[in-house]
Amino acid sequence: MKVIHINKSDIIGGSARAVFRLNQALSKNQIASNVLVQEKDGDHEKIKTVAKTKFQKGLALLRPILNHLFLTHYNKKSNITFSPAKIGVDITKYDIVRKADIINLHWINWGYLSLSSIKKLNKLNKPIVWTFHDMWAFTGGCQYSHGCKKYRQKCGKCPLLNSSKQNDISRKIWNKKKRILKI
């Protein structure tokens, strides 16, 4: 069995540490386990990156900024993290992903995977396990709802974006996730 873990970083953040430990444990139990990240700062051989060249590393830094341009007309609360996931990397072209039997998504925001990237992963017809390190997978874009429960319905009028519109970006993202994830 071959498992590929998808995470934004190899060593930065709690999800990176969890992915590293899980990858180690699977490998010790004779399961072919690897990690594909956008930002690789360590040198572990089982961790691969999509950003090998200076140009690709530059794009990795630029994608989060470009994603936030979709939020510029919202007066969002400065302490929230909201990821529209409009721009990301198509990881389906990597052999390590195509040859995997199981895809384990972890923390994939900040310009790593877009919603279109996730849709392409679904088309590989492989089991996808999503380890939730935050709430983003089932909200309209926020990583933590900060008490808002609108993700239970359809989002919209997002209090974290200070939006008064029912059909705001949070509703559009929520609906797109529902179609892609078939929930």
C-alpha positions in Angstrom: 0.0 0.0 0.0 1.2 3.5 -0.9 0.1 6.5 1.0 0.8 10.1 0.1 0.2 12.9 2.7 -0.4 16.4 1.4 0.5 19.3 3.7 1.6 22.8 3.0 4.8 22.6 5.0 7.2 19.9 6.2 8.2 21.4 9.5 6.3 24.6 10.2 3.1 24.3 12.2 1.2 21.7 14.1 -0.1 19.8 11.1 3.5 19.5 9.8 4.5 17.8 13.0 1.5 15.5 13.0 2.1 14.6 9.3 5.8 13.8 10.0 4.9 11.6 13.0 2.2 9.8 11.0 4.6 9.3 8.0 7.2 7.9 10.4 4.8 5.5 12.0 3.4 4.1 8.7 7.0 3.7 7.3 8.0 1.8 10.5 5.1 -0.6 9.8 6.2 -1.3 6.2 3.7 1.0 4.6 5.1 3.0 1.7 4.4 6.5 3.0 5.6 9.8 1.6 4.7 13.5 2.0 4.2 16.1 -0.7 4.5 19.7 0.5 4.6 23.2 -1.0 7.2 24.5 1.4 10.1 22.2 2.3 12.6 23.5 4.8 13.9 20.2 6.2 15.9 17.5 4.4 13.9 14.3 5.2 14.1 11.9 2.2 10.4 10.9 2.4 9.2 14.5 2.0 9.0 15.9 -1.5 8.1 19.4 -2.6 6.2 20.9 -5.5 8.5 24.0 -5.3 11.9 22.9 -6.4 13.1 25.8 -8.5 13.4 29.5 -7.5 10.5 30.3 -9.8 8.3 27.6 -8.2 9.3 28.8 -4.7 8.4 32.4 -5.8 5.0 31.2 -7.0 4.5 29.4 -3.6 5.0 32.8 -1.9 2.8 34.6 -4.4 -0.3 32.3 -4.4 -1.5 33.2 -0.9 -1.3 36.9 -1.8 -3.2 36.4 -5.0 -5.8 34.4 -3.1 -6.3 37.2 -0.7 -7.0 39.6 -3.5 -10.4 37.9 -3.7 -11.1 39.3 -0.3 -10.1 42.9 -0.8 -13.6 44.3 -1.0 -14.5 42.7 2.3 -13.8 44.5 5.6 -12.7 41.2 7.3 -11.7 41.0 10.9 -8.0 41.2 11.0 -7.5 38.3 13.4 -9.3 35.7 11.2 -7.8 33.3 8.7 -9.9 32.9 5.6 -8.8 31.0 2.5 -10.8 31.3 -0.7 -8.6 28.6 -2.4 -9.1 30.1 -5.8 -5.4 29.6 -6.8 -3.4 26.5 -6.1 -1.2 23.7 -7.4 -2.4 20.8 -9.5 -0.7 17.9 -7.7 -2.3 15.3 -9.9 0.5 15.6 -12.4 3.1 14.2 -9.8 3.9 10.5 -10.0 4.0 10.3 -6.2 0.3 11.3 -6.2 -0.8 9.2 -9.2 0.9 6.1 -7.9 -0.5 6.4 -4.4 -3.2 4.1 -3.2 -4.5 6.5 -0.6 -4.3 10.3 -0.5 -4.3 11.9 2.9 -5.0 15.6 2.9 -3.9 17.6 5.9 -3.4 21.4 6.0 -3.6 22.5 2.4 -4.4 26.2 2.5 -2.4 29.4 1.8 -2.1 28.8 -1.9 -1.2 25.1 -1.9 -4.4 23.4 -3.1 -7.3 25.2 -4.7 -10.8 23.9 -4.9 -10.1 23.0 -8.5 -7.0 21.0 -7.3 -9.2 19.1 -4.9 -11.7 18.4 -7.8 -8.9 17.0 -9.9 -7.8 14.8 -7.0 -11.3 13.4 -6.8 -11.1 12.5 -10.4 -8.2 10.1 -9.7 -10.8 7.8 -8.1 -8.5 7.0 -5.1 -9.6 7.0 -1.5 -9.1 10.4 0.0 -8.7 10.7 3.8 -8.9 14.3 5.1 -7.3 14.8 8.5 -8.9 18.0 9.9 -6.3 20.3 11.5 -8.9 23.1 11.3 -12.5 23.7 10.1 -11.7 24.9 6.5 -12.8 21.7 4.8 -16.5 22.2 5.8 -16.8 26.0 6.1 -17.1 28.7 3.5 -13.5 29.6 3.8 -12.6 30.3 7.4 -10.2 28.0 9.1 -12.0 28.5 12.5 -15.6 29.7 12.7 -15.0 31.7 15.9 -18.5 30.7 17.1 -20.3 31.2 13.8 -22.5 28.2 12.9 -23.5 29.3 9.4 -21.4 26.5 7.8 -24.0 24.1 9.0 -26.4 25.5 6.4 -24.8 27.4 3.5 -22.7 30.2 5.0 -23.4 33.6 3.6 -23.5 37.0 5.4 -20.2 36.0 6.8 -19.6 37.8 10.1 -15.9 37.1 9.9 -15.7 39.0 6.6 -18.2 41.6 7.9 -20.4 40.8 4.9 -24.0 41.8 4.7 -24.7 39.9 1.5 -26.3 36.5 1.6 -24.5 35.3 -1.6 -21.1 36.5 -0.6 -17.8 34.6 -1.2 -18.3 32.3 1.8 -21.6 31.1 0.3 -20.0 30.6 -3.1 -17.1 28.7 -1.7 -19.4 26.6 0.5 -21.6 25.6 -2.5 -18.5 24.8 -4.6 -17.1 22.6 -1.8 -20.5 20.8 -1.5 -20.4 20.0 -5.3 -16.8 18.9 -5.3 -17.0 16.8 -2.1 -20.5 15.6 -2.9 -21.8 16.2 0.6 
